[in-house]
Amino acid sequence: MKIKHPRTYLSIGLCIVLVGAVWLERSFAQSEELDPVKLAPDVQKVVFENALVRVTEERMPPGRGVQKHRHYRGITVALADYEMEQKMYPSGKIIHSNRHFGEINWTETVIHEARNVGTTNQYVVRIELK
């Protein structure tokens, strides 16, 4: 098919740019609404961030949880012994974990709910890759 009018190319290009912008905006909005720092600022805070990583600190008392949220792939360092329960999305699978001071874990990107089900404060530092 041969297009004879330059305005047609311009219209097609503008449509592609518009669709891309809408997709990016929705992706950003979804990312923001699953950000644990925004959902639970009383227990999660950013302690360092640059173009490559975001480092967060999480201090969660026994019984406290964080609603459905996302963590990007990265490393988690336990700075206390604690027990947690996670509900994974989209599977709904429940996972119980015991973490120990100094334990380092690699985690792929995950969407989950998390709750401190133990008797000690949960204290972790998470280094997420961008």
Secondary structure as UniProt FT lines:
FT   HELIX           6..33
FT   HELIX           36..39
FT   TURN            41..43
FT   STRAND          44..49
FT   STRAND          53..60
FT   TURN            62..63
FT   STRAND          65..71
FT   STRAND          74..78
FT   STRAND          82..89
FT   TURN            90..91
FT   STRAND          94..99
FT   TURN            101..102
FT   STRAND          104..107
FT   STRAND          110..116
FT   STRAND          122..129
//
